[in-house]
């Protein structure tokens, strides 16, 4: 029988691989997000406006938070499936899912608030 530890390692490995595949697909999609962020932040770039630089940095960080929340949602789902009816494991998995959903909602709200405030400053 496969141990829970082996299953957890497999889940973490699979989610990490899926994350890297998604990042690679994003990088190959023609939208070079990283290069655009670097061009915006560098003082030699075309956009040296301080509010635009702050907005880019904050949006990048919020995006990373949202991606990590989605990964945690997937991990919580796997934990719930593999809890095998154990009450403590099921409760932990449900808590992980709940906190991941809260993280996604907070990151969406933070993105909206930041862009609203930056638009008001412009």
Residue pairs with C-beta under 8 A, 6 or more apart in sequence:
4 82
7 78
7 82
8 79
11 75
11 78
11 79
11 82
12 75
15 71
15 74
15 75
15 78
18 74
19 67
19 71
26 33
27 33
27 34
37 56
37 57
37 60
38 45
39 45
39 46
39 47
40 47
40 52
40 53
40 56
41 53
41 56
41 57
47 53
51 118
51 121
51 122
54 118
55 114
55 115
55 118
58 114
59 111
59 114
59 115
62 107
62 110
62 111
62 114
65 103
65 107
65 110
66 103
66 104
66 107
66 108
66 111
68 103
69 100
69 101
69 103
69 104
69 107
70 100
70 104
72 96
72 99
72 100
72 103
73 96
73 97
73 100
73 101
73 104
75 96
76 93
76 94
76 95
76 96
76 97
76 100
77 93
77 97
79 89
79 92
79 93
79 96
80 90
80 93
80 94
80 97
82 89
83 89
83 90
83 92
83 93
